[in-house]
Amino acid sequence: MSKSAGGTARTQTQAAKNSPKPASRPPALTIKPALESRQGKLYRLAPRLNSNPGALKSLIDHARELDGLRRRMQFALPDEMRGRWHLARLDEEEMVLVAQSGGWATRLRYLSRLLQDTAQRIGAPRPHRVSIRVARESKRRSTLQPPGPISDQASRTLQRAASATADPRLRAAFERLASRR
């Protein structure tokens, strides 16, 4: 080992000793990082919900159970159907699915027998009927843009149409349109 290599190693060791130690993370963040990515922020509420069971805990448990059933049922459907629907209810009376659009809802209706058989196969009760609902898309309200200017040729055409029209309201509308230059 050469002198320069040993000197470099010694310098790196001294630098590591002199550098401040990284701050330790709080224990709540290092418990199970995989849970954080899978379940969002609910993992922080889990100890509180277990110590104080109530309506919120039962609701979360029911949602998790439905999501698990949905995941197991999706493997019985064609691949393109995955992620296009959610399971909203499953009991002996009815299975309620919420589809992304009307097209996916129609496909799910054709597969209702398969869905009933799959529910029974995975250990859930076989429902008497299958209901498919379509989720409303949350659309942002579009802001209307004022009409832009028109070309000179379009303006001349509208002026000619206004002069050839006998109806005074239609003539006024053509003239308003022609004035947008």
Backbone torsions as a table, in degrees:
resi	resn	phi	psi	omega
1	MET	NA	129.9	-176.6
2	SER	-79.4	164.3	-177.6
3	LYS	-67.1	-36.8	-179.3
4	SER	-68.5	-36.4	179.2
5	ALA	-67.4	-40.8	178.8
6	GLY	-66.8	-37.2	178.7
7	GLY	-65.3	-37.3	178.7
8	THR	-66.7	-42.6	-179.9
9	ALA	-64.0	-40.6	-179.6
10	ARG	-66.1	-40.3	-180.0
11	THR	-64.3	-40.5	179.1
12	GLN	-65.7	-38.2	179.1
13	THR	-66.0	-42.6	178.9
14	GLN	-65.1	-39.0	179.8
15	ALA	-64.9	-37.6	179.4
16	ALA	-66.9	-36.2	179.7
17	LYS	-69.5	-38.2	-176.4
18	ASN	-79.5	-21.6	-177.8
19	SER	-73.6	146.7	180.0
20	PRO	-68.3	147.3	179.5
21	LYS	-74.4	143.6	178.3
22	PRO	-65.3	145.1	-179.8
23	ALA	-66.7	138.6	-180.0
24	SER	-77.7	148.2	-180.0
25	ARG	-79.6	152.2	174.3
26	PRO	-65.0	148.6	-175.8
27	PRO	-60.0	-28.3	-177.8
28	ALA	-65.8	-28.1	-178.4
29	LEU	-84.5	-21.6	-175.6
30	THR	-102.2	3.8	-176.0
31	ILE	-62.9	-63.1	179.3
32	LYS	-144.9	92.6	-179.0
33	PRO	-65.2	-25.3	179.2
34	ALA	-66.5	-35.8	178.1
35	LEU	-63.4	-35.9	-179.0
36	GLU	-60.3	-43.6	-177.7
37	SER	-73.1	-31.1	-177.3
38	ARG	-82.5	-37.1	-170.2
39	GLN	-117.1	13.9	178.1
40	GLY	66.1	-137.3	-176.1
41	LYS	-95.5	4.6	-180.0
42	LEU	-67.8	-23.4	-178.1
43	TYR	-63.3	-24.6	177.8
44	ARG	-75.0	-27.1	-179.6
45	LEU	-85.7	-17.5	-173.8
46	ALA	-54.6	-47.4	179.6
47	PRO	-61.8	-38.3	179.5
48	ARG	-67.8	-40.2	-179.9
49	LEU	-68.1	-35.9	179.0
50	ASN	-69.2	-33.7	-179.7
51	SER	-78.9	-25.2	-177.9
52	ASN	-132.1	76.3	-177.2
53	PRO	-67.8	145.5	179.7
54	GLY	-167.3	-157.2	-176.2
55	ALA	-65.7	-39.9	-178.9
56	LEU	-64.5	-42.4	179.6
57	LYS	-63.6	-43.5	-179.8
58	SER	-65.6	-35.1	177.7
59	LEU	-66.4	-44.1	178.9
60	ILE	-65.1	-41.6	178.2
61	ASP	-62.7	-40.9	179.0
62	HIS	-65.1	-40.8	178.6
63	ALA	-64.4	-40.3	177.5
64	ARG	-64.9	-40.7	179.2
65	GLU	-63.2	-44.3	178.3
66	LEU	-63.8	-38.6	179.5
67	ASP	-66.3	-38.3	176.3
68	GLY	-64.6	-42.0	176.8
69	LEU	-63.6	-40.6	179.4
70	ARG	-61.7	-42.9	-179.7
71	ARG	-61.7	-41.8	-179.8
72	ARG	-69.9	-32.1	-179.2
73	MET	-75.2	-27.4	-176.0
74	GLN	-63.9	-25.4	-178.7
75	PHE	-72.1	-15.0	177.0
76	ALA	-84.2	-15.1	-177.6
77	LEU	-96.4	162.5	175.3
78	PRO	-59.6	152.3	-175.5
79	ASP	-58.0	-36.2	-177.2
80	GLU	-68.9	-14.0	179.8
81	MET	-83.5	-14.8	-176.6
82	ARG	-64.5	132.0	178.5
83	GLY	81.3	2.7	-178.3
84	ARG	-98.7	-1.0	-177.7
85	TRP	-151.3	163.1	177.2
86	HIS	-134.0	149.8	178.0
87	LEU	-90.8	120.4	-178.1
88	ALA	-101.3	-29.3	-178.6
89	ARG	-157.0	141.7	174.8
90	LEU	-150.2	112.6	173.6
91	ASP	-149.5	-173.9	-177.3
92	GLU	-63.8	-29.1	-177.1
93	GLU	-78.8	-47.9	-170.0
94	GLU	-153.3	147.1	169.4
95	MET	-113.3	123.2	-179.5
96	VAL	-113.0	122.5	177.4
97	LEU	-114.4	143.4	177.5
98	VAL	-113.4	117.0	-177.9
99	ALA	-97.0	156.6	-180.0
100	GLN	-68.9	-35.7	-176.7
101	SER	-149.0	173.7	179.4
102	GLY	-65.1	-34.0	178.5
103	GLY	-64.9	-43.8	178.1
104	TRP	-69.5	-32.8	177.5
105	ALA	-63.9	-40.5	178.7
106	THR	-63.3	-43.4	178.2
107	ARG	-62.1	-41.0	179.3
108	LEU	-65.7	-35.0	178.3
109	ARG	-62.5	-38.4	178.2
110	TYR	-67.1	-24.0	-177.9
111	LEU	-100.4	17.9	-173.8
112	SER	-63.3	-39.5	178.2
113	ARG	-62.9	-42.4	178.3
114	LEU	-62.9	-39.3	178.3
115	LEU	-65.5	-40.0	177.7
116	GLN	-64.4	-44.3	179.3
117	ASP	-64.2	-39.9	-179.8
118	THR	-65.3	-41.0	178.4
119	ALA	-59.9	-41.9	179.2
120	GLN	-67.5	-39.6	-177.9
121	ARG	-66.0	-33.6	-178.1
122	ILE	-87.3	4.1	174.7
123	GLY	99.6	-0.2	176.5
124	ALA	-86.1	161.6	177.5
125	PRO	-66.6	143.3	176.9
126	ARG	-77.1	118.7	-178.3
127	PRO	-75.6	150.5	177.6
128	HIS	-73.2	-32.3	179.6
129	ARG	-143.5	160.4	178.3
130	VAL	-119.9	126.2	176.7
131	SER	-113.2	134.6	179.2
132	ILE	-115.6	128.2	177.0
133	ARG	-120.3	154.3	-179.7
134	VAL	-105.1	129.7	178.9
135	ALA	-77.3	137.7	175.6
136	ARG	-73.9	137.0	176.2
137	GLU	-80.6	136.9	178.0
138	SER	-87.1	101.0	-178.9
139	LYS	-99.7	138.6	173.4
140	ARG	-74.0	145.4	176.1
141	ARG	-69.4	128.8	179.2
142	SER	-84.0	137.4	177.6
143	THR	-88.1	131.2	-179.3
144	LEU	-75.5	132.3	177.9
145	GLN	-90.3	139.2	175.8
146	PRO	-64.7	148.7	-178.7
147	PRO	-63.1	142.1	-178.8
148	GLY	-83.0	177.1	179.2
149	PRO	-69.0	154.0	178.7
150	ILE	-108.0	165.2	-178.0
151	SER	-76.5	164.8	178.8
152	ASP	-63.4	-39.6	-179.5
153	GLN	-64.6	-41.8	178.3
154	ALA	-64.3	-38.3	179.1
155	SER	-63.9	-43.8	179.1
156	ARG	-63.9	-39.7	179.2
157	THR	-63.5	-41.6	178.5
158	LEU	-67.4	-36.2	177.3
159	GLN	-63.4	-42.7	178.6
160	ARG	-64.6	-39.3	178.7
161	ALA	-65.6	-37.3	179.3
162	ALA	-65.6	-41.8	-178.2
163	SER	-71.2	-24.0	-179.3
164	ALA	-90.6	-2.8	-176.6
165	THR	-96.7	136.7	179.8
166	ALA	-87.7	-25.7	-178.1
167	ASP	-75.1	121.5	-176.3
168	PRO	-66.6	-33.8	179.7
169	ARG	-70.3	-40.2	178.0
170	LEU	-67.3	-38.9	177.7
171	ARG	-61.0	-44.4	179.6
172	ALA	-63.4	-38.3	178.7
173	ALA	-65.6	-43.4	177.3
174	PHE	-61.3	-40.8	-179.1
175	GLU	-67.4	-37.3	176.1
176	ARG	-64.1	-42.1	178.5
177	LEU	-65.7	-39.4	-178.3
178	ALA	-67.1	-25.7	-178.0
179	SER	-78.2	-4.9	-179.4
180	ARG	-84.6	82.8	178.9
181	ARG	-108.3	NA	NA
